Amino acid sequence: MATILDTLKRGTEYLEKYQIQDARLNMELLIAHAVKLERMQLYLDFDRPLNEEILQTLRALVKRRSRGEPLQHLLGSIEFCDLEFKTDARALIPRPETEELAELLRTTQTPPPSRILDMGCGSGVLGLSIAEAFEESSLVLADVSPEALELASENAAGLELDNRVELTESDLFSAVSGHFDLIVANLPYIPDSEKAELSREVKRDPALALYGGKVGTEIIEKFLGEAPTFLIPGGKIALEFGIGQEKQLSDMASDTGFQEVNILKDLSGTDRFLLATKPL
């Protein structure tokens, strides 16, 4: 009977053949998922035999991964700000850069925002992780995709935050009402011209969540133009954008009337986030 170590070696070789990055790590995570162990526990159980039922499950998972199906979809969840979120094909897979923005906002918002809007929320990770850090905050999750909102609703319930969350199907601000202390957004920003350059995994994300138009900034620019109407005086926006878009977006934020317009870098040193404040 095949052991965990046998299966790990064979599966890693198979994924490498299909040019899957970090093939061994992928295989470790798939085995841990199938046998319901923490990944590091596998190293203590290398000689553990795997029954045929588990091996069949793993064969199916490995084949799907070899075809470019994202690991996060196969595992069904992702850790984000030390919280667990469901993730699947209904919404964009949360990226490490977005987690950096969430961590920043979770630790720097003083006083705590009483009303938060996550525009283009997708699976809800950005808004929900911020709201989780502020017990008195209410949250509106808005997205044009009903499928994404369904996933965001499941994540809100999983974190037991659904009593503080309102879900709104909205094309940007079209169906949003009221005013907010903080509006966060991770809107589509990939230019149409870059579609062919994306990895197989990224192409599995909904196109609606990826492509921002011919230039890539069209949706964000519309967001910046509309956002001040929905902010209280002194309210803030925080958003993620694509490589090389910082000057165009910071100039527009200033021209729209925002103050304290700041561009922040991600951990790789790339300009990635825009923060700005509505005047008092």
HUJO-V843323 format. One record per residue. N is the residue number from 1. RES is the residue in three letters. SS is DSSP state (H for helix, E for strand, C for the rest). PHI is phi in radians with two decimals (* if undefined). OMEGA is omega in degrees with one decimal (NA if undefined). Layout:
BEGIN
n=N res=RES ss=SS phi=PHI omega=OMEGA
n=N res=RES ss=SS phi=PHI omega=OMEGA
END
This chain:
BEGIN
n=1 res=MET ss=C phi=* omega=-177.7
n=2 res=ALA ss=C phi=-1.15 omega=177.2
n=3 res=THR ss=E phi=-1.66 omega=175.6
n=4 res=ILE ss=H phi=-1.01 omega=-178.7
n=5 res=LEU ss=H phi=-1.13 omega=177.6
n=6 res=ASP ss=H phi=-1.01 omega=-176.8
n=7 res=THR ss=H phi=-1.16 omega=179.0
n=8 res=LEU ss=H phi=-1.10 omega=-178.8
n=9 res=LYS ss=H phi=-1.12 omega=-177.1
n=10 res=ARG ss=H phi=-1.17 omega=-179.8
n=11 res=GLY ss=H phi=-1.16 omega=178.2
n=12 res=THR ss=H phi=-1.09 omega=178.9
n=13 res=GLU ss=H phi=-1.07 omega=-179.9
n=14 res=TYR ss=H phi=-1.13 omega=-179.7
n=15 res=LEU ss=H phi=-1.18 omega=176.9
n=16 res=GLU ss=H phi=-1.09 omega=179.1
n=17 res=LYS ss=H phi=-1.06 omega=179.4
n=18 res=TYR ss=C phi=-1.73 omega=172.7
n=19 res=GLN ss=C phi=1.03 omega=174.1
n=20 res=ILE ss=C phi=-1.46 omega=178.0
n=21 res=GLN ss=C phi=-1.13 omega=178.9
n=22 res=ASP ss=C phi=0.91 omega=-173.9
n=23 res=ALA ss=H phi=-1.03 omega=-178.2
n=24 res=ARG ss=H phi=-1.14 omega=178.2
n=25 res=LEU ss=H phi=-1.08 omega=176.4
n=26 res=ASN ss=H phi=-0.98 omega=-177.4
n=27 res=MET ss=H phi=-1.17 omega=177.4
n=28 res=GLU ss=H phi=-1.03 omega=-178.1
n=29 res=LEU ss=H phi=-1.20 omega=178.5
n=30 res=LEU ss=H phi=-1.19 omega=178.2
n=31 res=ILE ss=H phi=-1.15 omega=179.3
n=32 res=ALA ss=H phi=-1.02 omega=177.9
n=33 res=HIS ss=H phi=-1.11 omega=-176.2
n=34 res=ALA ss=H phi=-1.21 omega=-177.5
n=35 res=VAL ss=H phi=-1.71 omega=176.4
n=36 res=LYS ss=C phi=1.04 omega=174.5
n=37 res=LEU ss=C phi=-2.21 omega=168.2
n=38 res=GLU ss=C phi=-1.17 omega=-175.5
n=39 res=ARG ss=H phi=-0.98 omega=-177.5
n=40 res=MET ss=H phi=-1.15 omega=178.7
n=41 res=GLN ss=H phi=-1.17 omega=179.3
n=42 res=LEU ss=H phi=-1.00 omega=-176.4
n=43 res=TYR ss=H phi=-1.17 omega=176.8
n=44 res=LEU ss=H phi=-1.60 omega=-174.8
n=45 res=ASP ss=C phi=-2.20 omega=-176.4
n=46 res=PHE ss=C phi=-1.00 omega=-176.7
n=47 res=ASP ss=C phi=-1.54 omega=-179.0
n=48 res=ARG ss=C phi=-1.20 omega=178.3
n=49 res=PRO ss=E phi=-1.30 omega=178.8
n=50 res=LEU ss=C phi=-1.93 omega=-178.9
n=51 res=ASN ss=C phi=-1.30 omega=-173.4
n=52 res=GLU ss=H phi=-1.11 omega=179.5
n=53 res=GLU ss=H phi=-1.09 omega=178.7
n=54 res=ILE ss=H phi=-1.16 omega=179.8
n=55 res=LEU ss=H phi=-1.11 omega=177.4
n=56 res=GLN ss=H phi=-1.13 omega=177.2
n=57 res=THR ss=H phi=-1.06 omega=-179.0
n=58 res=LEU ss=H phi=-1.16 omega=178.6
n=59 res=ARG ss=H phi=-1.03 omega=179.7
n=60 res=ALA ss=H phi=-1.16 omega=-179.8
n=61 res=LEU ss=H phi=-1.14 omega=-178.4
n=62 res=VAL ss=H phi=-1.15 omega=178.1
n=63 res=LYS ss=H phi=-1.10 omega=178.5
n=64 res=ARG ss=H phi=-1.10 omega=178.9
n=65 res=ARG ss=H phi=-1.15 omega=-179.2
n=66 res=SER ss=H phi=-1.11 omega=179.7
n=67 res=ARG ss=C phi=-1.56 omega=175.5
n=68 res=GLY ss=C phi=1.69 omega=176.7
n=69 res=GLU ss=C phi=-1.19 omega=-174.8
n=70 res=PRO ss=C phi=-1.03 omega=177.8
n=71 res=LEU ss=H phi=-0.99 omega=-178.1
n=72 res=GLN ss=H phi=-1.07 omega=177.8
n=73 res=HIS ss=H phi=-1.19 omega=-179.7
n=74 res=LEU ss=H phi=-1.19 omega=179.2
n=75 res=LEU ss=H phi=-1.35 omega=175.7
n=76 res=GLY ss=C phi=1.48 omega=-179.6
n=77 res=SER ss=E phi=-2.72 omega=178.6
n=78 res=ILE ss=E phi=-2.57 omega=175.2
n=79 res=GLU ss=E phi=-1.59 omega=-175.8
n=80 res=PHE ss=E phi=-2.54 omega=-175.6
n=81 res=CYS ss=C phi=0.97 omega=179.5
n=82 res=ASP ss=C phi=1.10 omega=175.4
n=83 res=LEU ss=E phi=-2.05 omega=-179.8
n=84 res=GLU ss=E phi=-1.79 omega=-179.5
n=85 res=PHE ss=E phi=-2.16 omega=170.3
n=86 res=LYS ss=E phi=-1.23 omega=175.6
n=87 res=THR ss=C phi=-2.50 omega=177.8
n=88 res=ASP ss=C phi=-2.76 omega=-171.7
n=89 res=ALA ss=C phi=-1.22 omega=-180.0
n=90 res=ARG ss=C phi=-1.30 omega=-176.1
n=91 res=ALA ss=C phi=-2.64 omega=178.4
n=92 res=LEU ss=C phi=-1.00 omega=172.8
n=93 res=ILE ss=C phi=-1.20 omega=179.9
n=94 res=PRO ss=C phi=-1.01 omega=-177.6
n=95 res=ARG ss=C phi=-1.79 omega=178.3
n=96 res=PRO ss=H phi=-1.01 omega=-179.9
n=97 res=GLU ss=H phi=-1.10 omega=178.7
n=98 res=THR ss=H phi=-1.13 omega=176.6
n=99 res=GLU ss=H phi=-1.13 omega=176.6
n=100 res=GLU ss=H phi=-1.05 omega=179.0
n=101 res=LEU ss=H phi=-1.11 omega=179.0
n=102 res=ALA ss=H phi=-1.08 omega=179.6
n=103 res=GLU ss=H phi=-1.08 omega=178.0
n=104 res=LEU ss=H phi=-1.05 omega=-176.7
n=105 res=LEU ss=H phi=-1.24 omega=177.9
n=106 res=ARG ss=H phi=-1.14 omega=-172.7
n=107 res=THR ss=H phi=-1.96 omega=-173.7
n=108 res=THR ss=H phi=-2.10 omega=-175.3
n=109 res=GLN ss=C phi=-1.45 omega=176.8
n=110 res=THR ss=C phi=-2.32 omega=-7.3
n=111 res=PRO ss=C phi=-1.18 omega=179.7
n=112 res=PRO ss=C phi=-1.00 omega=178.7
n=113 res=PRO ss=C phi=-1.18 omega=-179.7
n=114 res=SER ss=C phi=-1.48 omega=179.9
n=115 res=ARG ss=E phi=-2.39 omega=-175.3
n=116 res=ILE ss=E phi=-2.09 omega=172.1
n=117 res=LEU ss=E phi=-2.11 omega=172.0
n=118 res=ASP ss=E phi=-1.85 omega=-176.2
n=119 res=MET ss=E phi=-1.55 omega=-174.0
n=120 res=GLY ss=C phi=1.18 omega=-164.4
n=121 res=CYS ss=C phi=-1.21 omega=-175.8
n=122 res=GLY ss=C phi=1.00 omega=-179.7
n=123 res=SER ss=C phi=-1.29 omega=176.6
n=124 res=GLY ss=C phi=1.59 omega=-171.4
n=125 res=VAL ss=H phi=-1.08 omega=-176.1
n=126 res=LEU ss=H phi=-1.17 omega=-178.6
n=127 res=GLY ss=H phi=-1.14 omega=-177.5
n=128 res=LEU ss=H phi=-1.16 omega=179.7
n=129 res=SER ss=H phi=-1.18 omega=176.3
n=130 res=ILE ss=H phi=-1.25 omega=-179.7
n=131 res=ALA ss=H phi=-1.07 omega=179.5
n=132 res=GLU ss=H phi=-1.07 omega=-178.0
n=133 res=ALA ss=H phi=-1.43 omega=-177.0
n=134 res=PHE ss=C phi=-2.22 omega=-169.5
n=135 res=GLU ss=C phi=-1.09 omega=-177.4
n=136 res=GLU ss=C phi=-1.66 omega=-176.3
n=137 res=SER ss=C phi=-1.43 omega=167.9
n=138 res=SER ss=E phi=-1.80 omega=-171.6
n=139 res=LEU ss=E phi=-2.40 omega=169.3
n=140 res=VAL ss=E phi=-1.90 omega=174.9
n=141 res=LEU ss=E phi=-1.80 omega=-176.3
n=142 res=ALA ss=E phi=-2.11 omega=176.8
n=143 res=ASP ss=E phi=-2.75 omega=178.0
n=144 res=VAL ss=C phi=-1.34 omega=-176.4
n=145 res=SER ss=C phi=-1.67 omega=176.7
n=146 res=PRO ss=H phi=-1.13 omega=178.5
n=147 res=GLU ss=H phi=-1.16 omega=177.5
n=148 res=ALA ss=H phi=-1.10 omega=179.9
n=149 res=LEU ss=H phi=-1.12 omega=176.9
n=150 res=GLU ss=H phi=-1.10 omega=177.8
n=151 res=LEU ss=H phi=-1.15 omega=178.3
n=152 res=ALA ss=H phi=-1.07 omega=178.1
n=153 res=SER ss=H phi=-1.10 omega=178.2
n=154 res=GLU ss=H phi=-1.13 omega=178.6
n=155 res=ASN ss=H phi=-1.21 omega=176.7
n=156 res=ALA ss=H phi=-1.07 omega=179.0
n=157 res=ALA ss=H phi=-1.16 omega=-179.8
n=158 res=GLY ss=H phi=-1.10 omega=178.6
n=159 res=LEU ss=C phi=-1.61 omega=-177.9
n=160 res=GLU ss=C phi=1.00 omega=177.1
n=161 res=LEU ss=C phi=-1.93 omega=-172.9
n=162 res=ASP ss=H phi=-1.09 omega=178.0
n=163 res=ASN ss=H phi=-1.29 omega=178.7
n=164 res=ARG ss=H phi=-1.95 omega=-171.5
n=165 res=VAL ss=E phi=-2.07 omega=172.3
n=166 res=GLU ss=E phi=-2.03 omega=179.5
n=167 res=LEU ss=E phi=-1.87 omega=-175.8
n=168 res=THR ss=E phi=-2.35 omega=173.1
n=169 res=GLU ss=E phi=-1.40 omega=-170.3
n=170 res=SER ss=C phi=-2.69 omega=171.0
n=171 res=ASP ss=C phi=-1.50 omega=-166.7
n=172 res=LEU ss=C phi=0.87 omega=-172.0
n=173 res=PHE ss=C phi=-1.61 omega=-170.5
n=174 res=SER ss=C phi=-1.03 omega=-179.0
n=175 res=ALA ss=C phi=-2.03 omega=-178.9
n=176 res=VAL ss=C phi=-1.61 omega=177.7
n=177 res=SER ss=C phi=-2.32 omega=177.0
n=178 res=GLY ss=C phi=1.53 omega=-176.8
n=179 res=HIS ss=C phi=-2.20 omega=-171.2
n=180 res=PHE ss=E phi=-2.32 omega=173.2
n=181 res=ASP ss=E phi=-1.39 omega=-176.1
n=182 res=LEU ss=E phi=-2.52 omega=173.3
n=183 res=ILE ss=E phi=-2.09 omega=178.4
n=184 res=VAL ss=E phi=-1.99 omega=-177.7
n=185 res=ALA ss=E phi=-2.74 omega=166.4
n=186 res=ASN ss=C phi=-2.22 omega=-173.7
n=187 res=LEU ss=C phi=-1.55 omega=178.1
n=188 res=PRO ss=C phi=-1.01 omega=-179.9
n=189 res=TYR ss=C phi=-2.46 omega=179.3
n=190 res=ILE ss=E phi=-1.44 omega=176.9
n=191 res=PRO ss=E phi=-1.12 omega=179.4
n=192 res=ASP ss=H phi=-0.95 omega=-175.8
n=193 res=SER ss=H phi=-1.18 omega=-177.1
n=194 res=GLU ss=H phi=-1.70 omega=-176.6
n=195 res=LYS ss=H phi=-0.97 omega=-175.3
n=196 res=ALA ss=H phi=-1.21 omega=-175.8
n=197 res=GLU ss=H phi=-1.52 omega=-174.8
n=198 res=LEU ss=C phi=-1.30 omega=178.9
n=199 res=SER ss=C phi=-1.21 omega=177.3
n=200 res=ARG ss=H phi=-1.00 omega=-177.4
n=201 res=GLU ss=H phi=-1.16 omega=-178.9
n=202 res=VAL ss=H phi=-1.11 omega=179.9
n=203 res=LYS ss=H phi=-1.13 omega=176.2
n=204 res=ARG ss=C phi=-1.36 omega=175.5
n=205 res=ASP ss=C phi=-1.23 omega=178.5
n=206 res=PRO ss=C phi=-1.05 omega=179.1
n=207 res=ALA ss=H phi=-0.99 omega=-179.8
n=208 res=LEU ss=H phi=-1.03 omega=-177.3
n=209 res=ALA ss=H phi=-1.66 omega=-173.6
n=210 res=LEU ss=C phi=-1.85 omega=-164.5
n=211 res=TYR ss=E phi=-1.69 omega=-175.1
n=212 res=GLY ss=E phi=-1.69 omega=-179.3
n=213 res=GLY ss=E phi=2.10 omega=-176.3
n=214 res=LYS ss=C phi=-1.02 omega=179.0
n=215 res=VAL ss=C phi=-1.52 omega=-179.3
n=216 res=GLY ss=C phi=1.91 omega=-175.8
n=217 res=THR ss=C phi=-1.79 omega=-171.9
n=218 res=GLU ss=H phi=-1.02 omega=-177.5
n=219 res=ILE ss=H phi=-1.21 omega=179.3
n=220 res=ILE ss=H phi=-1.13 omega=178.6
n=221 res=GLU ss=H phi=-1.08 omega=177.0
n=222 res=LYS ss=H phi=-1.10 omega=176.8
n=223 res=PHE ss=H phi=-1.02 omega=-179.1
n=224 res=LEU ss=H phi=-1.08 omega=179.6
n=225 res=GLY ss=H phi=-1.22 omega=-175.7
n=226 res=GLU ss=H phi=-1.66 omega=-171.1
n=227 res=ALA ss=H phi=-1.03 omega=-176.1
n=228 res=PRO ss=H phi=-1.00 omega=-179.5
n=229 res=THR ss=H phi=-1.07 omega=-173.3
n=230 res=PHE ss=H phi=-1.84 omega=177.8
n=231 res=LEU ss=E phi=-1.85 omega=169.6
n=232 res=ILE ss=E phi=-1.26 omega=172.4
n=233 res=PRO ss=E phi=-0.97 omega=-175.3
n=234 res=GLY ss=E phi=1.49 omega=177.7
n=235 res=GLY ss=E phi=-1.20 omega=-173.0
n=236 res=LYS ss=E phi=-2.14 omega=168.1
n=237 res=ILE ss=E phi=-2.03 omega=175.8
n=238 res=ALA ss=E phi=-2.55 omega=-176.7
n=239 res=LEU ss=E phi=-2.51 omega=176.4
n=240 res=GLU ss=E phi=-1.78 omega=178.5
n=241 res=PHE ss=C phi=-2.49 omega=-174.8
n=242 res=GLY ss=C phi=-1.58 omega=-178.2
n=243 res=ILE ss=C phi=-1.11 omega=177.1
n=244 res=GLY ss=C phi=1.46 omega=-176.8
n=245 res=GLN ss=C phi=-1.74 omega=-169.9
n=246 res=GLU ss=H phi=-1.13 omega=-174.8
n=247 res=LYS ss=H phi=-1.19 omega=-179.5
n=248 res=GLN ss=H phi=-1.04 omega=-176.5
n=249 res=LEU ss=H phi=-1.34 omega=178.2
n=250 res=SER ss=H phi=-1.16 omega=176.8
n=251 res=ASP ss=H phi=-1.09 omega=-179.3
n=252 res=MET ss=H phi=-1.18 omega=178.3
n=253 res=ALA ss=H phi=-1.05 omega=178.0
n=254 res=SER ss=H phi=-1.14 omega=-179.6
n=255 res=ASP ss=H phi=-1.13 omega=179.3
n=256 res=THR ss=H phi=-1.31 omega=178.1
n=257 res=GLY ss=C phi=1.96 omega=177.2
n=258 res=PHE ss=C phi=-1.19 omega=174.8
n=259 res=GLN ss=E phi=-1.98 omega=178.7
n=260 res=GLU ss=E phi=0.88 omega=179.1
n=261 res=VAL ss=E phi=-1.33 omega=-177.1
n=262 res=ASN ss=E phi=-2.17 omega=172.9
n=263 res=ILE ss=E phi=-1.84 omega=-179.0
n=264 res=LEU ss=E phi=-2.01 omega=-179.7
n=265 res=LYS ss=E phi=-1.61 omega=170.7
n=266 res=ASP ss=C phi=-1.45 omega=-174.7
n=267 res=LEU ss=C phi=-1.17 omega=177.0
n=268 res=SER ss=C phi=-1.47 omega=-179.2
n=269 res=GLY ss=C phi=1.55 omega=-179.6
n=270 res=THR ss=C phi=-1.62 omega=172.8
n=271 res=ASP ss=E phi=-1.03 omega=-168.5
n=272 res=ARG ss=E phi=-2.43 omega=-172.9
n=273 res=PHE ss=E phi=-2.22 omega=174.5
n=274 res=LEU ss=E phi=-2.08 omega=174.1
n=275 res=LEU ss=E phi=-2.10 omega=-178.6
n=276 res=ALA ss=E phi=-2.71 omega=-173.9
n=277 res=THR ss=E phi=-2.23 omega=173.3
n=278 res=LYS ss=C phi=-1.38 omega=-178.5
n=279 res=PRO ss=C phi=-1.01 omega=176.5
n=280 res=LEU ss=C phi=-1.25 omega=NA
END
